[in-house]
Amino acid sequence: MNDTLPIDHATFEAIAEAVHDGWVATKKSQGIHSRLSETGEEQIAPYSVLSEEAKDLDRGTVRSVLQALPAAGLKVVAA
């Protein structure tokens, strides 16, 4: 993870898991119950069982959103 992001590692991972869970829910609502990666790994699975390579896809989404917030005049603030 990029140390310049405004959150700690545990929070970052929790957000990545939530992003993945949302993606899985969307796919299932569309009637899609299987999605294999280029290496043959099932992607519609709990975050906890994904390979690090697969988790990096969700981490990349979180990283991109966090880095884009300042351009929208937003920042992350702890609750």
N, C-alpha and C positions, 0 to 999 in steps of 0.2 A: 504494500500500500504506500502511496505517496505521503510522506510525513508533513507535507504542507497543507493537507486537508484539515478542516476545522473540527474534526471529531476523533475520538479515540478508536482503537482497533475493534473493540467489542461492539461498539455502536455501529461502526461501519459494516461489520459482518452481519449484525442484526438487520440492518437496512437492506443489505444484499439478499438476505434470506427472504425478507418481506417482498422484495422486487420479484424474486424467483417464484414465490408462492402466488403472487398476483398474476404472473405470466402463465403459470400452470392453470390457475382458475379460469383465466380467459380462454386458453386453449380448450379446456374441458367443456366450457360453456359453448364453444363453437363445434363441439362434437369430435374434437381431436384428442385422442387418448394415448397417442404414441408419437414421439418425435425423436429420431435418432440423429446423433451428431455425425460428422464426417468420419469419426473413428468407430461408429457403431454404438456409442453409449446412449442409453435412454435418458432423454432430457426431462420428460414429464415424470419426475420422481422427486421425492423429498430432497431439499437442499443438502441435508446432512449426509446423503449417500452419493452425492455427485463427486466426481473427480475434481481436483484442484483446477484443472484446465476448464472444466464446465463452470465451476464457481467463478472463475475469472471473467466470464461473460457478464454475469450479474454485477460483479465488482466494477467492471468497466462502465456499466450503466450508471451505477451510483457515483463513481468518480466523475463522470461527465456531467451529471446533474449538479453535483456539488461545485464543480469548477465553473459552471455556467451561471450559477446564482448571482454572483456579483455583477455580471453584465446586465442583469434584470433589476439591479438595485436591491437585491436581497442578500441576507446573510444568515448563517446558522447560529442560533442562540440556544443554549441549554435551558431546558424547562425548569 
